[in-house]
C-alpha cells in the first residue's frame, strides 16, 4: 500500500486476481457489444444499399454517399467505397441478424469470408470454425485456402453453437 510501508493483507493477491479477471471479462463483453452494434449498423446500411442498387442506383451514387459520409464523419474509415460494398455484400450474405456467432468475428474476418467463400454453407462453416478455434484473420484465410472444411467435417455446420 503506497506510502504506508505495511505489507498487504493475506488475501490481497486473491482480490487483485479477481479484479483483473473481472476487468478482462468486462472488456471482452464490451468489445463483443461494440462489434455486435457495428455489425447491426453495417447490415442496416448494407440492406439500404442493396435495396437502392436493386432499384437502379449506380455505383457512382454509392461512391458519392461514401464521400459525403466521410466528410461528415472524418474520423471514420468505415465509409470507403470498398467498405460500403462489403456492407452490401454482408447484408446479402447474412440477411438474418440471428447469426449470433458472427458477432464474435471482427469485421476483417467477415470481409475474408465474403471475398474467399462463395457458398453460403461453407461461409457459415468457416465462420463457426473461426469462432470455435479462435482463428486470427490470417489463419482463417489460410484455412480457407487449404480447404480445411474437406478434412474436418463439422459436427454442426450452421452458425448455431
C-alpha positions in Angstrom: 0.0 0.0 0.0 1.6 3.2 -1.2 3.1 5.3 1.5 2.2 3.1 4.5 5.1 0.6 4.2 3.0 -2.1 5.7 2.5 -5.4 3.8 -0.8 -6.1 2.1 -3.3 -8.4 3.7 -3.0 -12.1 3.1 -5.9 -12.1 0.6 -4.7 -9.1 -1.4 -3.4 -11.4 -4.2 -6.7 -13.1 -4.5 -8.5 -9.7 -4.7 -6.1 -8.5 -7.3 -6.5 -11.6 -9.4 -10.3 -11.4 -9.1 -10.4 -7.7 -10.2 -8.0 -8.5 -13.1 -10.3 -11.3 -14.3 -13.4 -9.1 -13.9 -11.6 -6.4 -15.9 -10.7 -8.8 -18.7 -14.2 -10.2 -18.8 -15.8 -6.8 -18.9 -13.5 -5.6 -21.6 -14.3 -8.7 -23.7 -18.0 -8.2 -23.2 -17.8 -4.5 -24.1 -15.8 -5.5 -27.2 -18.5 -8.0 -28.2 -21.2 -5.5 -27.7 -19.5 -2.9 -29.8 -18.8 -5.4 -32.5 -22.4 -6.6 -32.5 -23.7 -3.0 -32.7 -21.2 -2.2 -35.5 -22.4 -5.2 -37.4 -26.0 -4.3 -36.9 -25.2 -0.8 -38.3 -23.3 -2.3 -41.3 -26.1 -4.7 -42.0 -28.7 -1.9 -42.0 -26.5 0.3 -44.2 -25.9 -2.8 -46.4 -29.6 -3.5 -46.7 -30.3 0.0 -47.7 -27.6 0.0 -50.4 -28.7 -3.4 -51.6 -32.3 -2.2 -52.0 -31.3 1.0 -53.7 -29.0 -0.7 -56.1 -31.8 -3.2 -57.0 -33.9 -0.1 -57.7 -31.2 1.2 -60.1 -28.8 3.2 -58.0 -25.4 3.2 -59.7 -22.0 2.5 -58.1 -21.2 6.3 -58.7 -24.1 7.3 -56.4 -22.9 4.8 -53.7 -19.4 6.3 -54.0 -20.8 9.8 -53.6 -22.6 8.6 -50.5 -19.3 7.4 -49.1 -17.6 10.7 -49.9 -20.4 12.6 -48.2 -20.4 10.4 -45.2 -16.6 10.6 -44.9 -16.9 14.4 -45.0 -19.5 14.3 -42.2 -17.6 11.7 -40.2 -13.9 12.4 -40.9 -12.6 10.2 -38.2 -14.3 7.1 -39.5 -12.7 4.8 -42.0 -15.9 2.8 -42.5 -17.3 4.6 -45.5 -14.8 3.9 -48.2 -16.4 2.6 -51.5 -15.0 -0.8 -50.8 -16.3 -1.0 -47.3 -19.7 0.2 -48.4 -19.6 -2.6 -50.9 -18.7 -5.1 -48.1 -21.7 -3.8 -46.1 -24.0 -4.5 -49.1 -22.4 -8.0 -49.5 -22.7 -8.6 -45.8 -26.4 -7.8 -45.8 -26.9 -10.0 -48.9 -24.8 -13.0 -47.5 -26.4 -12.9 -44.0 -29.7 -11.1 -44.2 -30.9 -12.6 -41.0 -29.3 -10.9 -37.9 -30.0 -14.1 -36.0 -26.5 -15.4 -36.7 -25.0 -14.8 -33.2 -21.6 -16.3 -33.9 -20.9 -13.6 -36.5 -21.0 -11.0 -33.6 -17.9 -12.7 -32.3 -16.0 -12.2 -35.5 -14.2 -9.0 -36.3 -15.1 -7.1 -39.5 -11.9 -8.2 -41.1 -12.9 -11.9 -40.7 -16.2 -11.2 -42.3 -14.5 -9.5 -45.2 -12.3 -12.5 -45.7 -15.3 -14.8 -45.7 -17.1 -12.6 -48.3 -14.0 -12.5 -50.5 -13.0 -16.1 -50.3 -16.0 -18.3 -49.8 -18.9 -18.1 -52.3 -21.0 -20.9 -51.0 -23.2 -19.8 -48.0 -23.0 -23.1 -46.1 -19.2 -23.1 -46.3 -19.1 -19.4 -45.3 -21.1 -20.4 -42.2 -18.8 -23.4 -41.5 -15.7 -21.2 -41.7 -17.3 -18.5 -39.5 -18.2 -21.1 -36.9 -14.8 -22.7 -37.0 -13.0 -19.3 -36.7 -15.1 -18.6 -33.6 -14.7 -22.1 -32.1 -10.9 -22.2 -32.7 -10.1 -18.6 -32.2 -8.5 -18.2 -35.6 -6.9 -14.9 -36.5 -7.8 -13.3 -39.8 -4.6 -14.7 -41.4 -5.3 -18.2 -40.0 -8.8 -18.1 -41.3 -7.6 -17.2 -44.8 -5.0 -20.0 -44.7 -7.6 -22.5 -43.5 -9.9 -21.5 -46.4 -7.1 -21.7 -48.9 -6.1 -25.1 -47.6 -9.7 -26.3 -47.8 -9.8 -27.4 -44.2 -13.6 -28.0 -44.5 -12.8 -31.0 -46.6 -10.5 -32.5 -43.9 -12.5 -31.6 -40.9 -16.2 -32.3 -41.3 -18.1 -30.1 -38.7 -20.4 -31.6 -36.1 -22.8 -28.8 -37.0 -22.1 -26.5 -39.9 -24.7 -23.9 -39.0 -23.8 -20.8 -37.2 -25.7 -22.0 -34.1 -23.3 -23.1 -31.4 
